[in-house]
């Protein structure tokens, strides 16, 4: 079993905003790069963001969000967004090692993450090995995540290359990166 790439965003949403989210995500003028690069990231041909039909979930998106505290939505490029009360996680089948080591993949993922930043804020990049989605599922916020990461893994990396160098030398997943402008 491998370790995948994940990006976490500090984002607050309420039930009323859920119905409009697919419209926002499908605005190709805001996500031009994602829609253009999607086929090169994953061979799953999902052309638009949309909530799964009620017959799959057996309840409305709003009810699921109320009951579970989060919802998920799949979109182009094999990307899945998990949306909680205070956090949004961009999950992908891209491997963490591939993200760190392959410049072309890294550039694509960074550009896509920055497109999401227009809505969700700047991302925190980490391996899914850190299980940061548990913070989203538990209703925690980005400050909780940062405190945990600092306590458990120390200070964030200064660059993505620093994370790669650390992984190559230590063979351990112990670095994360907080995107700034």
PyMOL commands that place a pseudoatom at each C-alpha (Angstrom):
pseudoatom trace, name=CA, resn=UNK, resi=1, chain=A, elem=C, hetatm=0, pos=[0.000, 0.000, 0.000]
pseudoatom trace, name=CA, resn=UNK, resi=2, chain=A, elem=C, hetatm=0, pos=[1.399, 3.350, -1.001]
pseudoatom trace, name=CA, resn=UNK, resi=3, chain=A, elem=C, hetatm=0, pos=[1.185, 6.850, 0.346]
pseudoatom trace, name=CA, resn=UNK, resi=4, chain=A, elem=C, hetatm=0, pos=[-0.813, 9.372, -1.652]
pseudoatom trace, name=CA, resn=UNK, resi=5, chain=A, elem=C, hetatm=0, pos=[-0.649, 13.131, -2.044]
pseudoatom trace, name=CA, resn=UNK, resi=6, chain=A, elem=C, hetatm=0, pos=[-3.113, 15.290, -0.167]
pseudoatom trace, name=CA, resn=UNK, resi=7, chain=A, elem=C, hetatm=0, pos=[-3.694, 19.022, 0.173]
pseudoatom trace, name=CA, resn=UNK, resi=8, chain=A, elem=C, hetatm=0, pos=[-5.642, 20.498, 3.057]
pseudoatom trace, name=CA, resn=UNK, resi=9, chain=A, elem=C, hetatm=0, pos=[-7.368, 23.867, 2.910]
pseudoatom trace, name=CA, resn=UNK, resi=10, chain=A, elem=C, hetatm=0, pos=[-8.758, 26.054, 5.704]
pseudoatom trace, name=CA, resn=UNK, resi=11, chain=A, elem=C, hetatm=0, pos=[-12.351, 26.474, 4.605]
pseudoatom trace, name=CA, resn=UNK, resi=12, chain=A, elem=C, hetatm=0, pos=[-15.677, 26.961, 6.335]
pseudoatom trace, name=CA, resn=UNK, resi=13, chain=A, elem=C, hetatm=0, pos=[-18.898, 25.939, 4.643]
pseudoatom trace, name=CA, resn=UNK, resi=14, chain=A, elem=C, hetatm=0, pos=[-22.479, 25.703, 5.776]
pseudoatom trace, name=CA, resn=UNK, resi=15, chain=A, elem=C, hetatm=0, pos=[-25.362, 23.560, 4.592]
pseudoatom trace, name=CA, resn=UNK, resi=16, chain=A, elem=C, hetatm=0, pos=[-26.840, 26.361, 2.478]
pseudoatom trace, name=CA, resn=UNK, resi=17, chain=A, elem=C, hetatm=0, pos=[-23.615, 26.698, 0.474]
pseudoatom trace, name=CA, resn=UNK, resi=18, chain=A, elem=C, hetatm=0, pos=[-23.437, 23.013, -0.443]
pseudoatom trace, name=CA, resn=UNK, resi=19, chain=A, elem=C, hetatm=0, pos=[-25.907, 23.139, -3.342]
pseudoatom trace, name=CA, resn=UNK, resi=20, chain=A, elem=C, hetatm=0, pos=[-23.956, 25.913, -5.077]
pseudoatom trace, name=CA, resn=UNK, resi=21, chain=A, elem=C, hetatm=0, pos=[-20.546, 24.240, -4.735]
pseudoatom trace, name=CA, resn=UNK, resi=22, chain=A, elem=C, hetatm=0, pos=[-20.765, 22.139, -7.948]
pseudoatom trace, name=CA, resn=UNK, resi=23, chain=A, elem=C, hetatm=0, pos=[-21.680, 25.292, -9.900]
pseudoatom trace, name=CA, resn=UNK, resi=24, chain=A, elem=C, hetatm=0, pos=[-18.628, 27.059, -8.505]
pseudoatom trace, name=CA, resn=UNK, resi=25, chain=A, elem=C, hetatm=0, pos=[-16.320, 24.086, -9.161]
pseudoatom trace, name=CA, resn=UNK, resi=26, chain=A, elem=C, hetatm=0, pos=[-17.623, 23.660, -12.720]
pseudoatom trace, name=CA, resn=UNK, resi=27, chain=A, elem=C, hetatm=0, pos=[-16.844, 27.269, -13.638]
pseudoatom trace, name=CA, resn=UNK, resi=28, chain=A, elem=C, hetatm=0, pos=[-14.148, 26.495, -16.182]
pseudoatom trace, name=CA, resn=UNK, resi=29, chain=A, elem=C, hetatm=0, pos=[-12.886, 30.087, -16.107]
pseudoatom trace, name=CA, resn=UNK, resi=30, chain=A, elem=C, hetatm=0, pos=[-11.781, 29.538, -12.479]
pseudoatom trace, name=CA, resn=UNK, resi=31, chain=A, elem=C, hetatm=0, pos=[-10.497, 25.991, -13.029]
pseudoatom trace, name=CA, resn=UNK, resi=32, chain=A, elem=C, hetatm=0, pos=[-9.185, 26.162, -16.581]
pseudoatom trace, name=CA, resn=UNK, resi=33, chain=A, elem=C, hetatm=0, pos=[-5.938, 24.366, -15.776]
pseudoatom trace, name=CA, resn=UNK, resi=34, chain=A, elem=C, hetatm=0, pos=[-7.677, 21.537, -13.897]
pseudoatom trace, name=CA, resn=UNK, resi=35, chain=A, elem=C, hetatm=0, pos=[-10.089, 20.843, -16.737]
pseudoatom trace, name=CA, resn=UNK, resi=36, chain=A, elem=C, hetatm=0, pos=[-7.247, 20.942, -19.295]
pseudoatom trace, name=CA, resn=UNK, resi=37, chain=A, elem=C, hetatm=0, pos=[-4.863, 18.737, -17.293]
pseudoatom trace, name=CA, resn=UNK, resi=38, chain=A, elem=C, hetatm=0, pos=[-7.421, 16.282, -15.867]
pseudoatom trace, name=CA, resn=UNK, resi=39, chain=A, elem=C, hetatm=0, pos=[-6.887, 13.529, -18.441]
pseudoatom trace, name=CA, resn=UNK, resi=40, chain=A, elem=C, hetatm=0, pos=[-3.142, 13.531, -17.821]
pseudoatom trace, name=CA, resn=UNK, resi=41, chain=A, elem=C, hetatm=0, pos=[-3.646, 12.929, -14.085]
pseudoatom trace, name=CA, resn=UNK, resi=42, chain=A, elem=C, hetatm=0, pos=[-6.110, 10.071, -14.127]
pseudoatom trace, name=CA, resn=UNK, resi=43, chain=A, elem=C, hetatm=0, pos=[-7.932, 7.992, -16.703]
pseudoatom trace, name=CA, resn=UNK, resi=44, chain=A, elem=C, hetatm=0, pos=[-11.269, 8.284, -14.876]
pseudoatom trace, name=CA, resn=UNK, resi=45, chain=A, elem=C, hetatm=0, pos=[-13.396, 10.331, -17.219]
pseudoatom trace, name=CA, resn=UNK, resi=46, chain=A, elem=C, hetatm=0, pos=[-15.414, 12.549, -14.910]
pseudoatom trace, name=CA, resn=UNK, resi=47, chain=A, elem=C, hetatm=0, pos=[-16.090, 15.724, -16.794]
pseudoatom trace, name=CA, resn=UNK, resi=48, chain=A, elem=C, hetatm=0, pos=[-17.852, 17.785, -14.139]
pseudoatom trace, name=CA, resn=UNK, resi=49, chain=A, elem=C, hetatm=0, pos=[-18.225, 18.066, -10.405]
pseudoatom trace, name=CA, resn=UNK, resi=50, chain=A, elem=C, hetatm=0, pos=[-21.561, 16.874, -9.126]
pseudoatom trace, name=CA, resn=UNK, resi=51, chain=A, elem=C, hetatm=0, pos=[-22.914, 15.346, -5.974]
pseudoatom trace, name=CA, resn=UNK, resi=52, chain=A, elem=C, hetatm=0, pos=[-23.718, 11.645, -6.230]
pseudoatom trace, name=CA, resn=UNK, resi=53, chain=A, elem=C, hetatm=0, pos=[-27.385, 11.022, -6.809]
pseudoatom trace, name=CA, resn=UNK, resi=54, chain=A, elem=C, hetatm=0, pos=[-29.654, 10.635, -3.787]
pseudoatom trace, name=CA, resn=UNK, resi=55, chain=A, elem=C, hetatm=0, pos=[-30.221, 6.986, -4.690]
pseudoatom trace, name=CA, resn=UNK, resi=56, chain=A, elem=C, hetatm=0, pos=[-26.537, 6.367, -3.975]
pseudoatom trace, name=CA, resn=UNK, resi=57, chain=A, elem=C, hetatm=0, pos=[-26.405, 8.285, -0.719]
pseudoatom trace, name=CA, resn=UNK, resi=58, chain=A, elem=C, hetatm=0, pos=[-30.060, 7.714, 0.266]
pseudoatom trace, name=CA, resn=UNK, resi=59, chain=A, elem=C, hetatm=0, pos=[-30.275, 11.272, 1.615]
pseudoatom trace, name=CA, resn=UNK, resi=60, chain=A, elem=C, hetatm=0, pos=[-29.702, 14.823, 0.497]
pseudoatom trace, name=CA, resn=UNK, resi=61, chain=A, elem=C, hetatm=0, pos=[-26.265, 16.414, 0.576]
pseudoatom trace, name=CA, resn=UNK, resi=62, chain=A, elem=C, hetatm=0, pos=[-27.440, 18.804, 3.267]
pseudoatom trace, name=CA, resn=UNK, resi=63, chain=A, elem=C, hetatm=0, pos=[-28.725, 15.927, 5.410]
pseudoatom trace, name=CA, resn=UNK, resi=64, chain=A, elem=C, hetatm=0, pos=[-25.517, 13.957, 4.932]
pseudoatom trace, name=CA, resn=UNK, resi=65, chain=A, elem=C, hetatm=0, pos=[-23.456, 17.008, 5.903]
pseudoatom trace, name=CA, resn=UNK, resi=66, chain=A, elem=C, hetatm=0, pos=[-25.643, 17.531, 8.965]
pseudoatom trace, name=CA, resn=UNK, resi=67, chain=A, elem=C, hetatm=0, pos=[-25.477, 13.845, 9.980]
pseudoatom trace, name=CA, resn=UNK, resi=68, chain=A, elem=C, hetatm=0, pos=[-21.819, 13.121, 9.191]
pseudoatom trace, name=CA, resn=UNK, resi=69, chain=A, elem=C, hetatm=0, pos=[-20.153, 16.532, 9.491]
pseudoatom trace, name=CA, resn=UNK, resi=70, chain=A, elem=C, hetatm=0, pos=[-18.618, 16.207, 6.020]
pseudoatom trace, name=CA, resn=UNK, resi=71, chain=A, elem=C, hetatm=0, pos=[-19.416, 15.274, 2.423]
pseudoatom trace, name=CA, resn=UNK, resi=72, chain=A, elem=C, hetatm=0, pos=[-17.337, 14.254, -0.580]
pseudoatom trace, name=CA, resn=UNK, resi=73, chain=A, elem=C, hetatm=0, pos=[-17.540, 15.175, -4.227]
pseudoatom trace, name=CA, resn=UNK, resi=74, chain=A, elem=C, hetatm=0, pos=[-15.549, 13.656, -7.112]
pseudoatom trace, name=CA, resn=UNK, resi=75, chain=A, elem=C, hetatm=0, pos=[-14.377, 15.570, -10.122]
pseudoatom trace, name=CA, resn=UNK, resi=76, chain=A, elem=C, hetatm=0, pos=[-12.007, 15.662, -13.071]
pseudoatom trace, name=CA, resn=UNK, resi=77, chain=A, elem=C, hetatm=0, pos=[-8.552, 14.148, -12.819]
pseudoatom trace, name=CA, resn=UNK, resi=78, chain=A, elem=C, hetatm=0, pos=[-9.582, 11.604, -10.207]
pseudoatom trace, name=CA, resn=UNK, resi=79, chain=A, elem=C, hetatm=0, pos=[-9.684, 14.355, -7.589]
pseudoatom trace, name=CA, resn=UNK, resi=80, chain=A, elem=C, hetatm=0, pos=[-12.005, 13.977, -4.636]
pseudoatom trace, name=CA, resn=UNK, resi=81, chain=A, elem=C, hetatm=0, pos=[-12.825, 16.832, -2.309]
pseudoatom trace, name=CA, resn=UNK, resi=82, chain=A, elem=C, hetatm=0, pos=[-13.798, 16.045, 1.262]
pseudoatom trace, name=CA, resn=UNK, resi=83, chain=A, elem=C, hetatm=0, pos=[-15.580, 19.036, 2.731]
pseudoatom trace, name=CA, resn=UNK, resi=84, chain=A, elem=C, hetatm=0, pos=[-16.078, 19.464, 6.457]
pseudoatom trace, name=CA, resn=UNK, resi=85, chain=A, elem=C, hetatm=0, pos=[-17.180, 22.271, 8.711]
pseudoatom trace, name=CA, resn=UNK, resi=86, chain=A, elem=C, hetatm=0, pos=[-13.738, 23.929, 8.806]
pseudoatom trace, name=CA, resn=UNK, resi=87, chain=A, elem=C, hetatm=0, pos=[-11.488, 22.088, 6.375]
pseudoatom trace, name=CA, resn=UNK, resi=88, chain=A, elem=C, hetatm=0, pos=[-11.444, 20.887, 2.787]
pseudoatom trace, name=CA, resn=UNK, resi=89, chain=A, elem=C, hetatm=0, pos=[-9.148, 18.082, 1.659]
pseudoatom trace, name=CA, resn=UNK, resi=90, chain=A, elem=C, hetatm=0, pos=[-8.093, 17.557, -1.937]
pseudoatom trace, name=CA, resn=UNK, resi=91, chain=A, elem=C, hetatm=0, pos=[-7.376, 13.864, -2.321]
pseudoatom trace, name=CA, resn=UNK, resi=92, chain=A, elem=C, hetatm=0, pos=[-5.788, 12.303, -5.374]
pseudoatom trace, name=CA, resn=UNK, resi=93, chain=A, elem=C, hetatm=0, pos=[-4.425, 8.975, -6.542]
pseudoatom trace, name=CA, resn=UNK, resi=94, chain=A, elem=C, hetatm=0, pos=[-1.099, 10.730, -7.175]
pseudoatom trace, name=CA, resn=UNK, resi=95, chain=A, elem=C, hetatm=0, pos=[1.546, 9.153, -4.969]
pseudoatom trace, name=CA, resn=UNK, resi=96, chain=A, elem=C, hetatm=0, pos=[3.369, 11.377, -2.480]
pseudoatom trace, name=CA, resn=UNK, resi=97, chain=A, elem=C, hetatm=0, pos=[6.756, 10.206, -3.760]
pseudoatom trace, name=CA, resn=UNK, resi=98, chain=A, elem=C, hetatm=0, pos=[5.678, 10.982, -7.348]
pseudoatom trace, name=CA, resn=UNK, resi=99, chain=A, elem=C, hetatm=0, pos=[4.505, 14.457, -6.319]
pseudoatom trace, name=CA, resn=UNK, resi=100, chain=A, elem=C, hetatm=0, pos=[7.872, 15.159, -4.666]
pseudoatom trace, name=CA, resn=UNK, resi=101, chain=A, elem=C, hetatm=0, pos=[10.122, 13.612, -7.307]
pseudoatom trace, name=CA, resn=UNK, resi=102, chain=A, elem=C, hetatm=0, pos=[8.500, 14.243, -10.695]
pseudoatom trace, name=CA, resn=UNK, resi=103, chain=A, elem=C, hetatm=0, pos=[8.662, 17.910, -11.617]
pseudoatom trace, name=CA, resn=UNK, resi=104, chain=A, elem=C, hetatm=0, pos=[5.910, 17.759, -14.257]
pseudoatom trace, name=CA, resn=UNK, resi=105, chain=A, elem=C, hetatm=0, pos=[3.410, 16.103, -11.880]
pseudoatom trace, name=CA, resn=UNK, resi=106, chain=A, elem=C, hetatm=0, pos=[4.410, 18.478, -9.095]
pseudoatom trace, name=CA, resn=UNK, resi=107, chain=A, elem=C, hetatm=0, pos=[3.834, 21.520, -11.301]
pseudoatom trace, name=CA, resn=UNK, resi=108, chain=A, elem=C, hetatm=0, pos=[0.402, 20.229, -12.371]
pseudoatom trace, name=CA, resn=UNK, resi=109, chain=A, elem=C, hetatm=0, pos=[-0.721, 19.529, -8.816]
pseudoatom trace, name=CA, resn=UNK, resi=110, chain=A, elem=C, hetatm=0, pos=[0.552, 22.885, -7.575]
pseudoatom trace, name=CA, resn=UNK, resi=111, chain=A, elem=C, hetatm=0, pos=[-1.274, 24.741, -10.365]
pseudoatom trace, name=CA, resn=UNK, resi=112, chain=A, elem=C, hetatm=0, pos=[-4.472, 22.834, -9.631]
pseudoatom trace, name=CA, resn=UNK, resi=113, chain=A, elem=C, hetatm=0, pos=[-4.136, 23.484, -5.889]
pseudoatom trace, name=CA, resn=UNK, resi=114, chain=A, elem=C, hetatm=0, pos=[-3.647, 27.172, -6.560]
pseudoatom trace, name=CA, resn=UNK, resi=115, chain=A, elem=C, hetatm=0, pos=[-6.825, 27.214, -8.641]
pseudoatom trace, name=CA, resn=UNK, resi=116, chain=A, elem=C, hetatm=0, pos=[-8.648, 25.750, -5.639]
pseudoatom trace, name=CA, resn=UNK, resi=117, chain=A, elem=C, hetatm=0, pos=[-7.028, 28.453, -3.512]
pseudoatom trace, name=CA, resn=UNK, resi=118, chain=A, elem=C, hetatm=0, pos=[-9.329, 30.980, -5.174]
pseudoatom trace, name=CA, resn=UNK, resi=119, chain=A, elem=C, hetatm=0, pos=[-12.142, 29.405, -3.163]
pseudoatom trace, name=CA, resn=UNK, resi=120, chain=A, elem=C, hetatm=0, pos=[-10.547, 27.509, -0.300]
pseudoatom trace, name=CA, resn=UNK, resi=121, chain=A, elem=C, hetatm=0, pos=[-7.415, 29.462, 0.642]
pseudoatom trace, name=CA, resn=UNK, resi=122, chain=A, elem=C, hetatm=0, pos=[-3.789, 28.359, 0.437]
pseudoatom trace, name=CA, resn=UNK, resi=123, chain=A, elem=C, hetatm=0, pos=[-3.048, 24.640, 0.771]
pseudoatom trace, name=CA, resn=UNK, resi=124, chain=A, elem=C, hetatm=0, pos=[-1.029, 22.613, 3.207]
pseudoatom trace, name=CA, resn=UNK, resi=125, chain=A, elem=C, hetatm=0, pos=[0.664, 19.714, 1.362]
pseudoatom trace, name=CA, resn=UNK, resi=126, chain=A, elem=C, hetatm=0, pos=[1.235, 16.472, 3.233]
pseudoatom trace, name=CA, resn=UNK, resi=127, chain=A, elem=C, hetatm=0, pos=[1.328, 12.729, 2.636]
pseudoatom trace, name=CA, resn=UNK, resi=128, chain=A, elem=C, hetatm=0, pos=[-1.972, 11.002, 3.402]
pseudoatom trace, name=CA, resn=UNK, resi=129, chain=A, elem=C, hetatm=0, pos=[0.145, 8.913, 5.784]
pseudoatom trace, name=CA, resn=UNK, resi=130, chain=A, elem=C, hetatm=0, pos=[-0.365, 11.767, 8.296]
pseudoatom trace, name=CA, resn=UNK, resi=131, chain=A, elem=C, hetatm=0, pos=[-4.142, 11.016, 8.333]
pseudoatom trace, name=CA, resn=UNK, resi=132, chain=A, elem=C, hetatm=0, pos=[-5.054, 14.712, 8.324]
pseudoatom trace, name=CA, resn=UNK, resi=133, chain=A, elem=C, hetatm=0, pos=[-8.509, 13.822, 7.037]
pseudoatom trace, name=CA, resn=UNK, resi=134, chain=A, elem=C, hetatm=0, pos=[-9.336, 12.722, 10.589]
pseudoatom trace, name=CA, resn=UNK, resi=135, chain=A, elem=C, hetatm=0, pos=[-9.206, 16.388, 11.594]
pseudoatom trace, name=CA, resn=UNK, resi=136, chain=A, elem=C, hetatm=0, pos=[-11.716, 17.195, 8.868]
pseudoatom trace, name=CA, resn=UNK, resi=137, chain=A, elem=C, hetatm=0, pos=[-13.993, 14.320, 9.905]
pseudoatom trace, name=CA, resn=UNK, resi=138, chain=A, elem=C, hetatm=0, pos=[-13.789, 15.378, 13.569]
pseudoatom trace, name=CA, resn=UNK, resi=139, chain=A, elem=C, hetatm=0, pos=[-14.746, 18.997, 12.784]
pseudoatom trace, name=CA, resn=UNK, resi=140, chain=A, elem=C, hetatm=0, pos=[-11.366, 20.457, 13.726]
pseudoatom trace, name=CA, resn=UNK, resi=141, chain=A, elem=C, hetatm=0, pos=[-9.795, 23.500, 12.078]
pseudoatom trace, name=CA, resn=UNK, resi=142, chain=A, elem=C, hetatm=0, pos=[-6.463, 24.348, 10.455]
pseudoatom trace, name=CA, resn=UNK, resi=143, chain=A, elem=C, hetatm=0, pos=[-4.969, 25.634, 13.711]
pseudoatom trace, name=CA, resn=UNK, resi=144, chain=A, elem=C, hetatm=0, pos=[-5.605, 22.195, 15.259]
pseudoatom trace, name=CA, resn=UNK, resi=145, chain=A, elem=C, hetatm=0, pos=[-3.892, 20.566, 12.273]
pseudoatom trace, name=CA, resn=UNK, resi=146, chain=A, elem=C, hetatm=0, pos=[-0.867, 22.875, 12.426]
pseudoatom trace, name=CA, resn=UNK, resi=147, chain=A, elem=C, hetatm=0, pos=[-0.443, 22.337, 16.173]
pseudoatom trace, name=CA, resn=UNK, resi=148, chain=A, elem=C, hetatm=0, pos=[-0.579, 18.570, 15.683]
pseudoatom trace, name=CA, resn=UNK, resi=149, chain=A, elem=C, hetatm=0, pos=[1.911, 18.658, 12.809]
pseudoatom trace, name=CA, resn=UNK, resi=150, chain=A, elem=C, hetatm=0, pos=[4.351, 20.861, 14.717]
pseudoatom trace, name=CA, resn=UNK, resi=151, chain=A, elem=C, hetatm=0, pos=[4.117, 18.636, 17.817]
pseudoatom trace, name=CA, resn=UNK, resi=152, chain=A, elem=C, hetatm=0, pos=[4.446, 15.397, 15.844]
pseudoatom trace, name=CA, resn=UNK, resi=153, chain=A, elem=C, hetatm=0, pos=[6.693, 16.281, 12.896]
pseudoatom trace, name=CA, resn=UNK, resi=154, chain=A, elem=C, hetatm=0, pos=[8.306, 19.596, 13.809]
pseudoatom trace, name=CA, resn=UNK, resi=155, chain=A, elem=C, hetatm=0, pos=[8.375, 22.723, 11.688]
pseudoatom trace, name=CA, resn=UNK, resi=156, chain=A, elem=C, hetatm=0, pos=[7.106, 22.675, 8.112]
pseudoatom trace, name=CA, resn=UNK, resi=157, chain=A, elem=C, hetatm=0, pos=[9.515, 22.322, 5.228]
pseudoatom trace, name=CA, resn=UNK, resi=158, chain=A, elem=C, hetatm=0, pos=[10.620, 25.566, 3.609]
pseudoatom trace, name=CA, resn=UNK, resi=159, chain=A, elem=C, hetatm=0, pos=[10.252, 24.115, 0.112]
pseudoatom trace, name=CA, resn=UNK, resi=160, chain=A, elem=C, hetatm=0, pos=[8.833, 21.078, -1.603]
pseudoatom trace, name=CA, resn=UNK, resi=161, chain=A, elem=C, hetatm=0, pos=[12.391, 20.087, -2.573]
pseudoatom trace, name=CA, resn=UNK, resi=162, chain=A, elem=C, hetatm=0, pos=[13.276, 20.020, 1.132]
pseudoatom trace, name=CA, resn=UNK, resi=163, chain=A, elem=C, hetatm=0, pos=[10.531, 17.417, 1.658]
pseudoatom trace, name=CA, resn=UNK, resi=164, chain=A, elem=C, hetatm=0, pos=[11.934, 15.319, -1.187]
pseudoatom trace, name=CA, resn=UNK, resi=165, chain=A, elem=C, hetatm=0, pos=[15.491, 15.533, 0.136]
pseudoatom trace, name=CA, resn=UNK, resi=166, chain=A, elem=C, hetatm=0, pos=[14.304, 14.516, 3.601]
pseudoatom trace, name=CA, resn=UNK, resi=167, chain=A, elem=C, hetatm=0, pos=[12.335, 11.538, 2.258]
pseudoatom trace, name=CA, resn=UNK, resi=168, chain=A, elem=C, hetatm=0, pos=[15.291, 10.359, 0.170]
pseudoatom trace, name=CA, resn=UNK, resi=169, chain=A, elem=C, hetatm=0, pos=[17.706, 10.560, 3.104]
pseudoatom trace, name=CA, resn=UNK, resi=170, chain=A, elem=C, hetatm=0, pos=[15.481, 9.285, 5.912]
pseudoatom trace, name=CA, resn=UNK, resi=171, chain=A, elem=C, hetatm=0, pos=[13.034, 6.984, 4.046]
pseudoatom trace, name=CA, resn=UNK, resi=172, chain=A, elem=C, hetatm=0, pos=[10.404, 8.343, 6.468]
pseudoatom trace, name=CA, resn=UNK, resi=173, chain=A, elem=C, hetatm=0, pos=[7.385, 10.562, 5.969]
pseudoatom trace, name=CA, resn=UNK, resi=174, chain=A, elem=C, hetatm=0, pos=[8.011, 13.443, 8.330]
pseudoatom trace, name=CA, resn=UNK, resi=175, chain=A, elem=C, hetatm=0, pos=[7.733, 16.658, 6.327]
pseudoatom trace, name=CA, resn=UNK, resi=176, chain=A, elem=C, hetatm=0, pos=[4.835, 18.829, 5.224]
pseudoatom trace, name=CA, resn=UNK, resi=177, chain=A, elem=C, hetatm=0, pos=[4.651, 22.166, 3.459]
pseudoatom trace, name=CA, resn=UNK, resi=178, chain=A, elem=C, hetatm=0, pos=[2.399, 25.165, 4.063]
pseudoatom trace, name=CA, resn=UNK, resi=179, chain=A, elem=C, hetatm=0, pos=[1.906, 27.208, 0.908]
pseudoatom trace, name=CA, resn=UNK, resi=180, chain=A, elem=C, hetatm=0, pos=[2.355, 30.977, 1.231]
pseudoatom trace, name=CA, resn=UNK, resi=181, chain=A, elem=C, hetatm=0, pos=[2.102, 33.658, -1.398]
for i in range(1, 181): cmd.bond("trace and resi %d" % i, "trace and resi %d" % (i + 1))
show_as sticks, trace
zoom trace
